[in-house]
Amino acid sequence: MEKLGLLAGVGKLPVECARTAKKLGYEVYAVGLLPESDPQIAEFSKDYQQISVGQLGEILKYFKDNGLEKVTMIGKVTKELLFNGKVQPDQKMIELITSLSDRSDNTIMMAFILELAKAGLQTFDQTALIRRLMPRRGVITSREPSSVERQDIDFGFVIAKELGRLDVGQTVVVKNRAVMALEAIEGTDECIRRGGKLAVSGAVVAKVSKPNQDNRFDVPTVGPQTIKVMAEVDATALAIEADKTLLVDKENMVAFADEHGMTIVAI
């Protein structure tokens, strides 16, 4: 039986990945990188361990001791952990971080992948096992976007692509073709809250992949939490990139959006 290593952040995606991997006959060895990582992953794993994302040496030793050669990374791990002191890095992680030319998402993740490769671990496409969660082009909810929302969606899409090209973030909040907020280190939810409050109501959220997206990490993801945060600030529309965005728990997400009169469209 082929073995698969799973580095699990926060959210339901690691559970979906582990479940699918087990169905396909993989023997899953999973590492929960944060205290909030979903323990349900253990149900679909041969072995499950909680190892802090900062303990790079211990993570590499765990995979080596279990004879792993292939690994995938999935789930939310925000970069702010590098700055807020909640994660204590080991010496190996400190050496990795201090060696970087900058601390952009791509720079950090490529360095991490290189460390895995040095340990004999191949990192593969995080969407390979869960591509079914990527919606095709079209309106996903009952309500179609209004003409005004369509204009904001098209405008926001262009801005978000440029933001991704700069490797700053993937999400923008707009209203009446004016930018309310750009995602940076705070993440999608806080970006929506900040932009939505500035818009007062009727904000449109656009989330896209980077122009040169590496599917081994940072694939854009939305789910029920995204739409609930939008409801907090009376945002009305969510635009995602078709075939390139992971949509988690679609049934509950769409039901909530319909209940609150929102529209979700994949473009």
C-alpha positions in Angstrom: 0.0 0.0 0.0 1.4 3.4 -1.0 2.0 5.8 1.8 1.0 9.5 1.8 2.1 12.2 4.2 -0.5 14.9 5.0 0.5 18.3 6.5 -2.8 19.6 7.8 -3.7 23.2 8.6 -7.1 24.4 9.8 -10.5 23.7 8.1 -12.3 20.7 6.5 -10.1 20.3 3.5 -7.5 18.1 5.3 -10.3 15.8 6.3 -11.6 15.6 2.7 -8.1 14.9 1.5 -7.5 12.2 4.0 -10.9 10.6 3.4 -10.3 10.5 -0.4 -6.7 9.2 0.0 -7.9 6.3 2.1 -10.7 5.5 -0.4 -8.0 5.4 -3.1 -5.9 3.0 -1.1 -3.3 5.3 0.4 -1.9 4.7 3.9 -2.1 8.2 5.3 0.3 9.6 7.8 -1.0 13.0 9.0 0.4 15.8 10.9 -1.9 18.4 12.5 0.2 21.6 12.3 -2.0 23.7 14.6 -4.1 23.1 17.8 -7.1 24.0 15.6 -6.4 21.2 13.0 -9.5 19.0 12.8 -8.9 15.8 14.8 -11.3 13.9 12.5 -8.3 13.5 10.2 -7.3 10.7 12.4 -10.3 8.6 11.4 -8.9 8.3 7.9 -5.2 8.0 8.8 -2.9 5.1 9.6 -1.3 7.5 12.1 -2.0 11.1 13.2 0.3 13.3 15.2 0.0 16.9 16.4 3.3 18.6 15.6 3.6 22.4 15.6 4.2 24.1 12.3 7.3 25.6 13.8 8.9 22.3 14.6 10.3 21.6 11.2 12.9 19.2 12.4 10.3 17.0 14.2 8.0 17.1 11.2 10.8 15.8 8.9 11.8 13.1 11.4 8.2 11.9 11.7 7.9 11.4 7.9 11.4 9.8 7.6 10.7 7.4 10.5 7.6 6.3 8.8 9.2 5.8 5.4 7.3 8.5 3.6 8.3 9.8 0.1 5.2 11.7 -0.9 3.5 14.5 0.9 0.8 17.1 0.4 0.0 20.3 2.3 -3.5 21.5 2.8 -5.6 23.6 5.1 -5.2 27.1 6.5 -1.9 28.2 8.1 -1.7 32.0 8.2 1.6 33.7 7.8 0.9 36.0 10.7 2.0 33.1 13.0 5.6 34.1 12.1 5.1 37.4 13.7 2.6 37.1 16.6 4.6 34.7 18.8 2.0 32.0 18.9 4.3 29.5 17.3 7.7 28.8 18.6 10.1 27.8 15.8 12.8 25.2 16.3 16.4 25.9 15.2 15.8 24.4 11.8 12.8 26.6 11.1 14.7 29.7 12.4 17.5 28.9 10.0 15.0 28.5 7.1 13.2 31.8 7.9 16.4 33.8 8.4 17.9 32.6 5.1 15.0 34.0 3.0 15.4 37.0 0.7 11.9 38.1 1.7 8.9 36.7 3.5 6.3 36.6 0.8 4.1 33.6 0.6 5.8 32.0 -2.4 9.3 32.6 -1.0 8.4 30.9 2.3 6.5 28.0 0.8 9.1 27.3 -1.9 11.8 27.2 0.8 9.6 24.8 2.9 9.1 22.6 -0.2 12.9 22.6 -0.7 13.5 21.4 2.9 11.0 18.6 2.3 12.8 17.6 -0.9 16.2 17.6 0.9 14.6 15.0 3.2 13.5 12.9 0.3 9.9 14.1 0.3 8.1 14.9 -2.9 5.4 17.6 -2.5 2.5 17.1 -4.9 -0.5 19.1 -6.1 -2.8 19.7 -3.1 -5.9 19.6 -5.4 -5.0 16.2 -7.0 -7.3 14.3 -4.6 -10.1 16.9 -4.2 -10.4 18.5 -7.6 -14.2 17.7 -7.5 -14.5 20.6 -5.1 -13.6 23.1 -7.8 -16.7 24.5 -9.3 -17.1 25.2 -13.0 -18.1 28.5 -14.5 -21.6 29.8 -13.5 -23.8 31.1 -10.8 -23.8 28.7 -7.8 -26.7 30.3 -5.8 -30.3 30.9 -6.6 -29.8 34.6 -7.1 -28.0 35.9 -10.1 -25.7 38.9 -9.6 -27.2 42.3 -10.4 -25.8 44.5 -13.2 -24.0 46.6 -10.5 -22.6 43.5 -8.8 -21.5 42.2 -12.2 -19.5 45.4 -12.8 -17.9 45.1 -9.4 -17.1 41.4 -10.0 -15.3 42.2 -13.2 -13.5 45.1 -11.6 -12.6 43.1 -8.5 -11.3 40.1 -10.6 -8.7 42.3 -12.4 -7.5 43.9 -9.1 -7.3 40.5 -7.3 -5.3 39.0 -10.2 -2.8 41.9 -9.9 -2.6 41.4 -6.1 -1.8 37.8 -6.7 0.8 38.6 -9.3 2.5 40.7 -6.6 2.2 37.7 -4.2 0.5 39.8 -1.5 -2.9 38.1 -1.3 -5.8 36.6 -3.3 -8.9 38.6 -2.1 -10.2 42.0 -2.7 -13.4 43.8 -1.5 -14.9 46.4 -3.8 -18.0 48.5 -4.1 -19.1 50.7 -7.0 -15.8 49.9 -8.7 -13.8 51.3 -5.8 -11.4 49.2 -3.8 -12.5 48.9 -0.1 -9.8 46.4 1.0 -6.9 44.3 -0.2 -5.9 41.0 1.5 -2.5 41.0 3.1 -1.1 39.0 6.0 -4.4 39.2 8.0 -6.1 36.7 5.7 -9.4 36.5 3.8 -11.9 36.8 6.7 -10.3 39.9 8.2 -10.0 41.5 4.7 -13.7 41.0 4.2 -14.6 42.4 7.6 -12.4 45.5 7.0 -13.6 46.2 3.5 -17.2 45.4 4.3 -17.3 47.9 7.2 -15.9 50.6 4.9 -18.5 49.8 2.2 -21.3 49.9 4.9 -23.3 47.4 2.8 -23.4 45.9 -0.6 -19.7 45.0 -0.9 -18.5 42.5 -3.5 -15.8 40.0 -2.6 -13.5 38.6 -5.3 -11.1 35.7 -4.6 -8.8 34.3 -7.4 -5.8 32.2 -8.0 -2.4 33.8 -8.6 -1.5 34.2 -12.3 1.3 31.6 -11.9 -0.4 29.6 -9.2 1.6 26.7 -7.8 -1.0 24.0 -6.9 1.3 22.6 -4.2 0.3 25.4 -1.9 -2.0 28.4 -1.4 -4.8 27.3 -3.8 -7.7 29.7 -3.1 -10.4 28.3 -0.9 -13.8 29.4 0.3 -16.4 27.8 2.5 -19.3 28.5 4.9 -17.0 30.6 7.1 -16.4 33.0 4.1 -20.0 33.6 3.5 -20.8 34.0 7.2 -18.2 36.7 7.5 -19.7 38.4 4.5 -23.1 38.4 6.2 -21.6 40.1 9.3 -20.9 43.2 7.1 -23.8 42.9 4.7 -21.7 42.0 1.7 -23.9 40.7 -1.1 -21.7 38.9 -3.7 -18.8 36.5 -3.8 -16.9 35.9 -7.0 -14.4 33.0 -7.3 -12.3 31.7 -10.1 -13.9 28.8 -11.9 -11.9 25.5 -12.0 -9.2 27.0 -9.8 -10.9 27.6 -6.4 -11.7 25.0 -3.8 -15.3 25.3 -2.5 -15.7 23.5 0.9 -19.1 22.2 2.2 -20.9 23.6 -0.9 -24.4 22.5 0.3 -24.3 24.5 3.5 -22.5 27.4 2.0 -25.1 27.8 -0.8 -28.0 27.3 1.6 -26.7 30.1 3.9 -26.1 32.4 0.9 -29.6 31.8 -0.4 -31.1 32.4 3.0 -29.3 35.8 3.2 -30.0 36.9 -0.3 -26.4 36.6 -1.5 -25.0 35.5 -4.8 -22.0 33.3 -5.5 -20.6 33.1 -9.0 -17.6 31.2 -10.5 -16.1 33.2 -13.3 
